[in-house]
Each structure stands twice: as C-alpha cells, then as structure tokens.
Amino acid sequence: MTTATFPNTPILVFDIETIADVAGARRIYPELVELNDADALAALTSLRRQEAGHDFMRLPLQRIVCISALYIKDGQFSLFSLSADKFSEEIILSKFFRAFSDTNNLPQLISWNGSGFDIPVLIYRAMQYDLAAPWLFEEGERIKNMRFDNYVNRYQTRHLDLMDRFSQYGASRREAMDVVASLYGLPGKTDIDGSMVGDLVANEDWETLTLYCESDVMNTWLIYLRWLRLTGVIASPVFEQWQAQTREFLTLKTTAENTPRHQAFLQDWQ
C-alpha cells in the first residue's frame, strides 16, 4: 500500500494503565503501615471513599503498570506496550521518556485526557526515581522555538489532548473516549474498563491488559485522524488512505498462532 501523505514530525499516541500504590499510601496514611497488602488496599479504598465519595485514587498514588503507544514515523507504524510483568515502573517510565530525548525528532504527542490524568501521573511517578525528561517539560529556556511550541502549555498543540480540545478546554462537558469512539463506529471499550485493571494485574493477565491499553491507543489514533480531517490538515482521500493503512497494519500484527493480535478490535471497527 502507498503510504499516505503526512507531516514529517513523528506521531506518538499513548495511554497508561495504573493501580493503587499501596506502598506509597503507607507513607501518607500511617494507619496502613502494619497491614498486609490486601488489607492495606481495602483500608485505602475505604479511606478514599470517605474522602472523595469514590474509590478513584489520588493521582500521586496511581502506580503505572502499563504504557502503550503507537509511534508513526515516515509512514511506518509501531504499536507496543511497556508492562509491569517485564519492567519495573522506573524502567517503564525511562523507556517511554526516550521518545523525547532527540530534539531533532520530538514527536507530536496525542492523548485522550492526557493533560488531566496521564501526564500528571507520569510527573508524580517519575519524580520518585532518578529520572529526567527535559524536553518533555521544556518551555523555551534552552530551545527558543519551544517557547510557543511545547508539551506543557495548555493552548499549544505539541501535546494534543483530544478530550480537552473537543470540550473547548472545559467550556463544555468532557466526554469519555468510549462515547466518542462508539459514535464514529470505532470499537471503543469492549469487555474491559479501567476499573478492572487491578484485577487483571492481580491475576497476572498481562495479555488482556496490554490488549486493552493498546486498543485505547488505537481508538485515540483513529479519532485523531478525524480531527485532522475536520481541521483541514488532511483531505478526505488521505484520511481514507490512513484508515486503510491502519487496518492493514493491525491485520498484519499477528500472534504466535498467526492470527491478528487485535482481531476483536478489527471486528468491532465498522
């Protein structure tokens, strides 16, 4: 297939999955110190419900167990996951940050709610380790042209948070990606959602977890293509070419049994 026309800048679409950081919580809630992990998690969940009326943990206590990303450069796709069955959280972060190490190839970063969740979690968690990602947080002090083209400032687009942009930066209701993806005939969420990540990790079901995270990435990418068409960056024929190229890529990305790894995604993609 002929590669569709696209900007030279690499594209990095990403998503993270997290679980509660019980070890970190013990440093914040002394009453958890003497409890085993299971009891500490139950107590932490109860405390969180008392604090906030729900059990969604504070962002600093979201331990990263998977980062999935789609990297596109010169028309070539790479879809991968960095998960806790293979890497420590520190290594997951350091490997992800390598995408921002070359100032000549800094990617266009794409997310859904990355500004509200993923990036803040990356910051909180990375600061626990001896890590640095200077160009991800550069605002023009060292590279002048990044003063008005960086990942940090909300109204710049080097990091495009699609949820933030669709809502006009909160002027209207922020919608879940599943709602938007389903509207456009994309798979959206299937049988898994974020509330099940803890159980998947406890059961060491890393295959399901990484498939879920990668599916979120692919939904985000396909929504981004529609954004590019809407904003006039690409025309409809190019949009169709990229959709076809994406489908071909997923079809050819196979398992050891020589079946498409994302067969369910392809079947649900109308």
Backbone bond lengths (Angstrom), bond angles and torsions (degrees), N, CA, C in turn:
res aa  C-N    CA-C-N  psi(-1)  N-CA   C-N-CA  omega(-1)  CA-C   N-CA-C  phi
1 M - - - 1.462 - - 1.521 109.82 -
2 T 1.329 117.36 138.53 1.458 121.09 177.32 1.518 109.58 -71.72
3 T 1.337 116.15 133.13 1.456 120.64 179.89 1.516 110.00 -69.68
4 A 1.322 116.80 132.10 1.461 121.28 -179.59 1.524 110.99 -71.43
5 T 1.325 115.15 152.90 1.459 120.51 178.24 1.517 110.19 -66.02
6 F 1.334 115.72 136.52 1.455 119.89 -177.97 1.524 107.89 -158.38
7 P 1.335 119.09 155.72 1.457 120.60 177.95 1.530 111.79 -57.71
8 N 1.345 115.18 153.44 1.460 120.26 -178.15 1.521 113.48 -70.19
9 T 1.328 117.12 -21.41 1.451 120.83 -178.59 1.527 110.56 -63.21
10 P 1.324 118.41 132.19 1.474 119.07 174.67 1.534 111.13 -60.54
11 I 1.312 115.56 150.61 1.465 122.53 178.66 1.527 108.02 -111.04
12 L 1.331 117.47 133.24 1.461 121.72 176.43 1.527 108.47 -130.37
13 V 1.328 114.92 107.48 1.467 121.65 176.80 1.520 106.68 -101.51
14 F 1.337 117.86 129.78 1.459 118.31 -172.88 1.519 112.28 -140.85
15 D 1.338 113.71 162.76 1.463 121.94 176.77 1.524 107.61 -154.58
16 I 1.324 117.10 149.50 1.459 120.86 178.17 1.520 110.26 -122.09
17 E 1.328 115.20 154.64 1.464 122.51 171.92 1.520 108.05 -124.14
18 T 1.320 115.95 142.39 1.460 121.11 -173.19 1.522 111.68 -137.53
19 I 1.328 114.53 161.00 1.460 121.77 170.13 1.527 107.66 -133.20
20 A 1.309 116.79 170.33 1.461 120.62 -179.52 1.529 110.48 -67.15
21 D 1.309 116.09 136.81 1.460 122.49 177.85 1.532 108.53 -90.84
22 V 1.313 116.07 91.57 1.470 120.73 -176.82 1.520 110.52 -67.13
23 A 1.333 117.46 -40.22 1.472 119.74 -179.76 1.518 110.72 -62.09
24 G 1.325 117.08 -43.06 1.459 120.00 177.45 1.512 112.10 -66.23
25 A 1.333 116.07 -36.91 1.462 119.86 -179.55 1.524 111.69 -62.84
26 R 1.325 117.30 -31.46 1.472 119.91 178.99 1.527 111.82 -63.77
27 R 1.328 117.33 -25.60 1.456 120.09 178.57 1.521 111.81 -80.01
28 I 1.326 115.64 -18.03 1.467 120.55 -179.63 1.518 111.45 -98.62
29 Y 1.332 116.59 -36.75 1.460 122.10 -177.71 1.527 108.54 -116.07
30 P 1.323 118.61 96.67 1.468 121.29 -176.61 1.518 113.84 -57.10
31 E 1.345 117.39 -27.07 1.461 120.47 -178.01 1.529 112.32 -66.36
32 L 1.329 117.89 -11.43 1.467 121.25 179.70 1.527 113.27 -91.09
33 V 1.317 116.86 -10.45 1.467 121.00 -169.18 1.525 112.47 -59.76
34 E 1.315 117.70 -42.05 1.468 120.56 -174.40 1.521 113.32 -87.16
35 L 1.319 117.71 -0.35 1.468 120.99 -177.03 1.524 110.97 -91.49
36 N 1.345 116.50 148.84 1.464 119.07 172.90 1.530 108.87 -71.30
37 D 1.325 117.16 173.13 1.463 120.41 -172.41 1.519 112.38 -60.74
38 A 1.324 117.40 -44.00 1.468 120.19 -177.68 1.519 110.92 -63.97
39 D 1.347 116.80 -45.52 1.460 119.89 -179.83 1.523 110.97 -69.53
40 A 1.328 116.68 -35.42 1.464 120.34 178.85 1.522 110.52 -64.67
41 L 1.346 116.72 -41.10 1.459 119.93 178.55 1.526 111.03 -64.68
42 A 1.333 116.81 -41.72 1.462 120.14 178.66 1.525 110.84 -63.06
43 A 1.341 115.80 -43.11 1.454 119.98 179.53 1.528 110.90 -66.82
44 L 1.342 116.50 -40.72 1.459 120.71 178.88 1.521 110.97 -62.21
45 T 1.326 116.22 -42.00 1.463 120.66 178.62 1.521 110.77 -62.10
46 S 1.333 116.71 -41.86 1.458 121.03 177.82 1.527 111.20 -63.91
47 L 1.340 116.22 -43.22 1.463 120.40 178.22 1.525 111.34 -60.67
48 R 1.317 115.43 -41.81 1.459 119.41 -178.94 1.515 111.39 -65.48
49 R 1.322 116.76 -39.01 1.469 119.62 177.46 1.530 110.73 -63.52
50 Q 1.326 116.41 -37.63 1.459 119.98 177.59 1.527 111.49 -66.61
51 E 1.334 115.87 -38.86 1.461 120.61 -178.85 1.524 113.08 -70.80
52 A 1.349 115.07 -45.21 1.461 119.60 -166.63 1.521 114.50 -121.33
53 G 1.322 117.84 -9.56 1.453 119.86 -177.61 1.516 113.46 82.79
54 H 1.325 117.13 5.68 1.469 122.74 176.78 1.520 107.31 -152.35
55 D 1.346 116.35 172.36 1.463 118.93 -176.15 1.520 113.40 -106.75
56 F 1.346 117.31 15.31 1.470 120.19 176.78 1.529 108.45 -74.17
57 M 1.327 115.86 119.33 1.457 120.48 -171.45 1.527 113.07 -68.15
58 R 1.324 114.95 153.68 1.459 120.49 170.97 1.529 108.81 -54.15
59 L 1.321 117.12 146.71 1.463 119.94 -176.37 1.528 113.72 -58.23
60 P 1.336 120.29 -38.54 1.471 118.01 178.41 1.527 113.65 -63.58
61 L 1.330 117.20 -20.01 1.461 120.90 -179.00 1.524 112.25 -100.22
62 Q 1.322 116.88 21.53 1.460 121.87 175.55 1.530 107.61 -98.11
63 R 1.317 117.18 102.83 1.470 120.90 -179.75 1.529 109.35 -84.07
64 I 1.319 116.51 127.49 1.456 121.96 -176.48 1.526 110.38 -76.11
65 V 1.333 116.05 124.45 1.464 120.94 177.23 1.524 112.19 -114.48
66 C 1.332 116.53 -8.91 1.463 119.24 177.39 1.527 109.79 -161.67
67 I 1.309 115.81 135.35 1.469 122.24 164.64 1.521 106.50 -123.18
68 S 1.314 115.81 123.09 1.464 120.79 174.10 1.518 108.71 -111.33
69 A 1.330 115.40 147.77 1.461 119.20 -177.33 1.518 111.03 -150.04
70 L 1.316 114.49 147.11 1.461 122.96 168.98 1.516 106.58 -110.01
71 Y 1.328 116.04 120.52 1.466 121.76 -179.68 1.516 107.80 -114.32
72 I 1.326 115.60 125.61 1.458 121.03 -178.83 1.524 108.66 -124.75
73 K 1.302 116.18 121.91 1.466 121.86 177.46 1.518 108.69 -140.12
74 D 1.328 114.90 130.98 1.472 120.46 -179.30 1.528 111.48 53.37
75 G 1.334 115.27 35.80 1.452 120.17 176.88 1.505 115.83 79.89
76 Q 1.329 117.49 0.06 1.463 121.70 -178.28 1.534 110.40 -99.21
77 F 1.330 115.77 133.39 1.464 122.35 -176.61 1.535 110.94 -95.86
78 S 1.321 115.30 143.45 1.462 121.87 168.31 1.520 107.62 -141.62
79 L 1.329 116.19 120.03 1.468 122.29 179.04 1.518 107.79 -116.04
80 F 1.333 117.41 123.86 1.459 120.04 -174.57 1.525 110.63 -148.23
81 S 1.328 114.42 163.12 1.465 121.78 176.92 1.518 109.86 -131.11
82 L 1.321 115.40 140.41 1.458 123.73 172.21 1.519 106.22 -111.26
83 S 1.329 117.39 107.75 1.462 120.04 -171.42 1.523 111.80 -124.03
84 A 1.340 114.44 160.31 1.463 121.15 -170.18 1.518 113.75 -74.09
85 D 1.327 118.15 -8.32 1.461 118.74 173.55 1.518 111.13 -73.83
86 K 1.325 116.64 -21.26 1.460 121.18 -177.93 1.534 112.93 -112.22
87 F 1.336 116.86 -28.26 1.456 120.08 -172.45 1.531 110.68 -134.87
88 S 1.320 115.61 149.70 1.456 120.20 170.08 1.525 109.44 -70.63
89 E 1.312 116.99 164.17 1.462 120.00 178.11 1.530 110.57 -59.41
90 E 1.303 116.82 -39.45 1.464 120.54 179.04 1.526 111.12 -59.71
91 I 1.336 117.39 -44.62 1.456 121.06 -179.07 1.524 110.74 -69.52
92 I 1.337 117.12 -38.97 1.468 119.99 176.19 1.525 109.97 -55.67
93 L 1.313 116.49 -47.05 1.462 120.99 -179.18 1.528 111.51 -65.69
94 S 1.314 116.73 -46.03 1.463 119.85 -176.70 1.527 110.97 -63.79
95 K 1.335 117.47 -38.63 1.458 120.26 178.12 1.529 110.76 -66.83
96 F 1.325 116.98 -41.12 1.465 119.86 178.56 1.526 110.97 -64.15
97 F 1.321 116.95 -40.45 1.460 120.73 -178.31 1.527 113.07 -65.93
98 R 1.327 117.07 -18.66 1.472 119.49 178.54 1.524 111.86 -61.15
99 A 1.321 117.10 -23.83 1.465 120.17 178.47 1.523 111.87 -64.39
100 F 1.341 116.17 -15.74 1.465 120.54 -176.97 1.534 111.44 -114.75
101 S 1.317 116.96 25.30 1.460 121.20 -175.65 1.525 113.63 -94.19
102 D 1.336 116.99 -18.59 1.461 121.01 -176.07 1.528 108.71 -110.63
103 T 1.315 116.55 109.47 1.467 119.69 -176.49 1.519 112.97 -65.97
104 N 1.324 117.58 -15.88 1.466 120.70 178.31 1.524 112.22 -86.84
105 N 1.333 116.58 -10.06 1.475 120.06 -178.27 1.520 111.19 -136.73
106 L 1.316 117.00 38.99 1.459 119.33 177.73 1.528 109.10 -67.20
107 P 1.320 117.27 131.14 1.466 119.80 -173.38 1.521 113.35 -81.74
108 Q 1.321 114.69 158.07 1.459 121.36 163.83 1.526 106.57 -75.98
109 L 1.322 117.34 118.10 1.462 122.22 -175.34 1.517 109.62 -95.17
110 I 1.338 115.84 130.14 1.462 121.79 -177.04 1.528 108.75 -125.52
111 S 1.331 116.46 135.22 1.465 120.14 178.62 1.520 109.94 -149.25
112 W 1.319 114.47 170.44 1.466 121.54 167.38 1.523 106.29 -119.61
113 N 1.328 116.37 110.33 1.465 124.18 -175.41 1.530 111.77 68.36
114 G 1.324 117.01 25.97 1.454 119.69 177.77 1.519 113.06 -64.20
115 S 1.332 117.16 -35.41 1.466 120.08 179.70 1.519 111.76 -70.24
116 G 1.327 116.06 -33.58 1.456 119.98 -176.46 1.512 114.35 -87.01
117 F 1.363 116.79 -22.60 1.454 118.93 -175.97 1.528 112.83 -133.54
118 D 1.325 118.37 -63.20 1.463 121.23 -168.48 1.530 113.00 -60.76
119 I 1.326 117.23 -51.27 1.462 119.52 -177.54 1.525 111.93 -65.51
120 P 1.339 120.19 -46.05 1.474 118.18 175.78 1.521 113.47 -57.86
121 V 1.336 117.24 -39.40 1.463 119.30 177.86 1.527 110.03 -64.59
122 L 1.334 117.82 -43.57 1.459 120.64 176.41 1.528 111.17 -55.37
123 I 1.318 116.90 -41.64 1.473 120.90 -179.53 1.518 110.76 -65.41
124 Y 1.328 117.09 -51.79 1.467 120.39 -178.66 1.520 111.43 -58.10
125 R 1.334 116.07 -43.92 1.458 119.08 -174.95 1.528 111.75 -75.37
126 A 1.322 118.20 -39.27 1.466 120.83 -178.57 1.515 112.05 -64.54
127 M 1.322 117.14 -30.78 1.463 120.33 -177.69 1.524 112.45 -73.71
128 Q 1.328 117.05 -6.01 1.461 120.06 173.90 1.525 111.73 -82.67
129 Y 1.327 115.75 -13.86 1.463 120.92 -175.15 1.523 109.37 -120.38
130 D 1.298 116.42 171.76 1.459 121.68 -179.89 1.526 108.92 -85.22
131 L 1.342 116.00 66.41 1.455 121.84 -174.70 1.523 110.83 -120.48
132 A 1.314 115.13 152.08 1.457 121.29 174.64 1.519 108.69 -142.96
133 A 1.316 115.82 142.08 1.467 122.48 175.33 1.531 106.73 -139.84
134 P 1.337 116.84 68.35 1.470 120.20 -169.83 1.512 114.61 -59.20
135 W 1.338 118.46 -36.42 1.465 118.58 -174.72 1.521 111.28 -78.79
136 L 1.316 117.72 -22.25 1.459 120.08 174.47 1.528 110.76 -66.80
137 F 1.338 116.46 -26.87 1.459 120.93 -177.03 1.525 112.85 -114.83
138 E 1.320 117.20 11.81 1.461 122.51 179.46 1.531 110.71 -68.94
139 E 1.338 116.50 135.39 1.469 121.80 178.59 1.518 112.28 -125.50
140 G 1.347 117.44 20.83 1.452 119.98 174.92 1.509 115.67 109.01
141 E 1.332 117.59 -1.12 1.461 119.13 -179.86 1.527 111.57 -69.42
142 R 1.340 116.31 -37.07 1.466 120.44 -178.54 1.518 112.64 -107.88
143 I 1.317 116.65 -30.94 1.459 121.64 177.80 1.531 106.95 -120.73
144 K 1.321 116.06 105.42 1.460 119.86 -169.81 1.520 113.18 -60.03
145 N 1.338 117.26 -38.04 1.464 117.48 -176.28 1.524 112.84 -71.77
146 M 1.330 117.40 -7.31 1.461 119.55 176.09 1.522 112.74 -88.36
147 R 1.319 116.45 0.71 1.470 118.31 175.71 1.520 110.67 -62.61
148 F 1.331 115.41 -37.59 1.463 120.00 -178.71 1.523 111.95 -115.52
149 D 1.331 115.88 15.95 1.468 120.12 -179.99 1.529 108.24 -152.50
150 N 1.327 115.51 74.14 1.459 119.61 -176.15 1.519 110.58 -134.65
151 Y 1.327 115.34 176.36 1.469 121.60 -178.38 1.525 112.99 -86.18
152 V 1.324 116.91 -9.88 1.458 121.00 -167.61 1.517 112.73 -92.17
153 N 1.322 116.21 -48.97 1.465 119.85 -172.19 1.522 111.08 -71.93
154 R 1.289 115.71 134.68 1.457 121.75 -167.80 1.524 113.34 -62.07
155 Y 1.324 117.39 -39.23 1.463 119.59 -172.80 1.525 112.73 -94.68
156 Q 1.316 117.42 11.72 1.450 120.89 169.80 1.537 108.26 -98.12
157 T 1.309 115.54 166.42 1.467 117.76 -167.98 1.521 114.57 -120.45
158 R 1.322 119.28 11.07 1.476 118.29 175.18 1.527 109.24 -61.94
159 H 1.340 117.05 -34.72 1.470 120.39 163.88 1.519 106.47 -108.83
160 L 1.323 115.98 112.22 1.457 120.87 179.23 1.519 108.66 -101.50
161 D 1.324 115.71 105.96 1.461 121.80 173.80 1.520 106.48 -88.17
162 L 1.322 115.89 104.95 1.458 120.32 -173.42 1.523 112.27 -62.97
163 M 1.316 118.26 -37.75 1.452 119.85 179.50 1.520 110.55 -63.70
164 D 1.327 116.46 -43.32 1.458 121.42 178.79 1.519 110.50 -62.48
165 R 1.336 115.88 -42.08 1.468 119.89 -176.39 1.515 111.26 -72.49
166 F 1.333 117.80 -40.52 1.465 119.90 180.00 1.530 111.06 -62.54
167 S 1.324 116.68 -34.30 1.466 120.62 -178.86 1.521 112.38 -84.61
168 Q 1.349 116.47 4.30 1.465 120.94 -175.20 1.528 110.14 57.82
169 Y 1.325 113.96 48.94 1.468 122.95 177.23 1.533 112.00 57.39
170 G 1.324 115.58 39.90 1.456 120.09 175.20 1.509 114.50 92.85
171 A 1.324 118.16 0.33 1.467 120.02 177.69 1.525 110.83 -66.43
172 S 1.327 116.88 -30.56 1.463 121.29 172.62 1.518 108.77 -120.12
173 R 1.295 116.95 174.47 1.456 121.75 -177.04 1.527 110.75 -62.51
174 R 1.319 116.86 136.30 1.456 122.03 173.85 1.530 108.65 -81.44
175 E 1.314 116.19 126.57 1.452 121.11 -176.00 1.524 111.08 -101.34
176 A 1.316 115.96 150.59 1.459 121.26 175.81 1.520 109.94 -68.37
177 M 1.318 116.31 146.64 1.451 120.30 -179.47 1.525 111.04 -59.53
178 D 1.327 117.77 -35.86 1.457 121.70 -178.71 1.523 111.14 -57.75
179 V 1.335 116.48 -40.36 1.461 121.07 179.85 1.522 110.45 -64.10
180 V 1.324 115.82 -47.52 1.463 120.77 -176.82 1.524 110.85 -68.07
181 A 1.331 116.72 -45.81 1.462 120.09 -179.98 1.524 111.04 -60.33
182 S 1.325 116.86 -44.44 1.466 120.49 -179.07 1.526 111.10 -63.31
183 L 1.329 116.61 -36.85 1.459 121.09 177.61 1.521 111.39 -58.39
184 Y 1.322 116.44 -35.90 1.461 121.14 -176.37 1.527 113.30 -93.06
185 G 1.326 116.99 10.48 1.452 120.05 178.72 1.509 113.82 77.46
186 L 1.330 116.98 18.99 1.461 122.03 176.90 1.524 109.01 -92.96
187 P 1.322 118.12 163.26 1.470 119.71 -174.33 1.524 114.30 -62.65
188 G 1.339 118.84 -34.80 1.449 119.77 -175.07 1.516 111.19 59.26
189 K 1.316 116.19 -151.68 1.464 120.45 176.73 1.522 109.08 -77.79
190 T 1.318 116.27 146.09 1.463 119.85 177.85 1.526 108.87 -110.82
191 D 1.315 117.53 -111.87 1.464 120.16 -178.00 1.531 112.54 -90.98
192 I 1.332 117.46 -4.31 1.456 122.34 -175.36 1.519 109.31 -117.94
193 D 1.325 116.19 143.52 1.459 120.25 169.69 1.527 108.51 -139.80
194 G 1.327 115.76 174.82 1.452 120.97 -173.39 1.517 114.70 -58.85
195 S 1.333 117.23 -28.16 1.459 119.95 -178.70 1.528 112.34 -68.59
196 M 1.341 117.17 -13.53 1.467 121.42 -176.72 1.523 112.92 -97.43
197 V 1.335 117.31 -2.60 1.467 120.51 -175.28 1.522 111.45 -61.84
198 G 1.327 117.10 -41.87 1.465 120.00 179.75 1.512 112.37 -57.88
199 D 1.330 116.87 -42.92 1.467 120.46 178.90 1.528 111.47 -67.65
200 L 1.325 116.74 -38.10 1.466 119.67 178.72 1.530 110.62 -62.74
201 V 1.328 116.44 -40.42 1.463 120.27 178.38 1.527 110.22 -68.21
202 A 1.324 116.81 -44.70 1.469 120.28 179.48 1.524 111.35 -59.67
203 N 1.331 115.99 -35.68 1.473 120.77 180.00 1.524 112.68 -88.52
204 E 1.322 116.15 1.89 1.471 122.68 -179.22 1.533 111.81 55.40
205 D 1.314 115.49 37.58 1.461 121.39 178.03 1.529 108.39 -92.76
206 W 1.308 115.16 69.92 1.458 121.05 -174.73 1.524 111.97 -71.58
207 E 1.306 117.61 -29.25 1.457 120.33 178.73 1.527 110.35 -62.35
208 T 1.332 116.99 -47.50 1.465 120.49 179.11 1.520 110.63 -64.72
209 L 1.326 116.54 -41.04 1.466 120.16 -178.30 1.524 111.17 -63.22
210 T 1.330 117.33 -47.84 1.465 119.36 -177.55 1.528 111.43 -68.77
211 L 1.326 116.86 -36.36 1.465 119.58 175.66 1.531 110.63 -61.30
212 Y 1.315 115.70 -41.65 1.468 120.93 179.20 1.522 110.83 -62.87
213 C 1.326 116.60 -47.58 1.457 120.90 -178.02 1.530 110.69 -65.81
214 E 1.320 116.85 -42.62 1.466 120.48 178.25 1.534 111.13 -64.94
215 S 1.318 117.30 -34.76 1.464 120.07 177.54 1.520 111.22 -64.44
216 D 1.334 116.85 -39.03 1.466 120.09 175.55 1.529 110.48 -61.38
217 V 1.315 115.68 -40.64 1.463 120.29 178.45 1.528 110.50 -61.80
218 M 1.329 116.61 -44.96 1.459 119.57 -178.37 1.524 111.83 -68.11
219 N 1.318 117.95 -37.81 1.465 120.09 173.63 1.528 110.42 -59.23
220 T 1.331 116.29 -44.30 1.461 120.71 -179.66 1.524 110.82 -62.13
221 W 1.326 116.93 -43.69 1.461 121.21 179.04 1.530 111.43 -60.46
222 L 1.329 116.99 -43.99 1.461 119.89 -177.50 1.525 111.82 -71.07
223 I 1.327 117.17 -31.18 1.472 120.05 172.44 1.532 109.46 -67.80
224 Y 1.325 116.22 -39.49 1.472 120.77 178.46 1.526 111.16 -60.50
225 L 1.335 118.07 -39.53 1.457 120.06 176.49 1.529 110.98 -58.52
226 R 1.326 117.00 -39.87 1.465 120.19 177.79 1.525 110.94 -66.31
227 W 1.328 116.29 -35.43 1.469 120.48 176.37 1.528 110.13 -63.79
228 L 1.320 117.26 -42.76 1.464 120.59 179.50 1.524 111.09 -63.25
229 R 1.327 116.25 -37.71 1.463 119.68 177.28 1.522 110.75 -67.56
230 L 1.324 116.21 -43.79 1.464 120.89 179.78 1.526 111.60 -59.78
231 T 1.315 116.56 -42.10 1.467 121.03 -174.50 1.523 112.91 -87.72
232 G 1.331 117.02 2.23 1.448 120.53 174.31 1.507 115.45 82.34
233 V 1.332 117.39 9.45 1.468 120.04 177.77 1.512 110.68 -69.71
234 I 1.336 116.04 -37.74 1.461 120.64 174.61 1.525 108.46 -128.86
235 A 1.325 115.44 151.20 1.459 121.17 176.45 1.529 109.67 -89.48
236 S 1.314 115.66 167.31 1.462 120.28 -175.99 1.524 113.81 -56.94
237 P 1.361 120.06 -41.82 1.469 117.86 178.21 1.527 112.94 -61.38
238 V 1.325 117.33 -37.33 1.465 120.53 178.04 1.526 110.05 -69.39
239 F 1.327 116.44 -40.09 1.465 120.99 175.00 1.526 110.47 -55.30
240 E 1.328 116.86 -46.14 1.461 120.62 -179.51 1.529 111.05 -65.40
241 Q 1.323 116.78 -37.53 1.460 119.73 177.63 1.531 110.99 -62.91
242 W 1.338 116.21 -42.89 1.472 119.09 -179.37 1.518 111.54 -67.77
243 Q 1.321 116.76 -36.91 1.465 119.19 175.62 1.522 110.33 -61.86
244 A 1.331 116.17 -45.34 1.466 120.31 -179.93 1.525 110.86 -64.17
245 Q 1.324 116.79 -40.21 1.460 119.98 179.59 1.526 110.93 -66.17
246 T 1.334 116.06 -37.27 1.463 120.41 177.58 1.520 110.80 -64.44
247 R 1.329 116.42 -44.52 1.462 120.39 179.64 1.534 110.50 -62.69
248 E 1.321 115.77 -41.45 1.461 119.35 178.91 1.534 110.63 -64.01
249 F 1.323 116.61 -42.00 1.460 120.49 178.72 1.527 111.45 -59.34
250 L 1.323 117.35 -45.95 1.460 120.99 -179.32 1.523 111.09 -67.44
251 T 1.315 117.13 -34.39 1.464 120.85 178.78 1.524 110.99 -65.79
252 L 1.320 116.16 -37.35 1.466 121.02 -176.89 1.527 113.14 -85.39
253 K 1.334 117.15 -11.56 1.472 120.50 178.00 1.524 107.61 -84.68
254 T 1.328 116.54 97.75 1.459 121.25 -168.41 1.521 113.07 -110.37
255 T 1.307 114.93 165.11 1.460 123.40 176.71 1.531 109.26 -89.00
256 A 1.334 115.39 -178.70 1.465 120.18 176.75 1.520 111.44 -63.22
257 E 1.338 116.45 -24.23 1.468 120.79 178.36 1.528 112.12 -87.08
258 N 1.336 116.07 6.49 1.462 122.88 177.27 1.526 113.07 66.12
259 T 1.332 116.27 31.59 1.457 121.47 172.42 1.525 108.18 -113.02
260 P 1.331 118.07 152.70 1.468 119.42 -179.56 1.529 111.66 -57.75
261 R 1.307 115.81 128.59 1.471 119.91 -180.00 1.522 111.08 -59.40
262 H 1.319 116.38 -36.03 1.462 120.72 -178.01 1.529 110.56 -107.91
263 Q 1.338 115.92 46.46 1.458 121.28 -178.68 1.531 111.56 -59.01
264 A 1.323 117.40 -43.18 1.464 120.35 -178.98 1.525 110.79 -63.96
265 F 1.316 117.26 -40.01 1.468 121.44 177.66 1.519 110.14 -60.90
266 L 1.327 115.99 -46.37 1.459 119.67 -179.60 1.530 111.57 -63.29
267 Q 1.317 117.03 -38.60 1.465 120.56 -179.92 1.521 111.73 -66.98
268 D 1.346 116.47 -34.53 1.469 120.05 -177.77 1.520 113.04 -86.99
269 W 1.322 117.07 -7.90 1.462 121.74 179.71 1.517 109.06 -83.08
270 Q 1.318 116.36 107.69 1.476 121.26 -175.34 1.532 110.27 -75.33
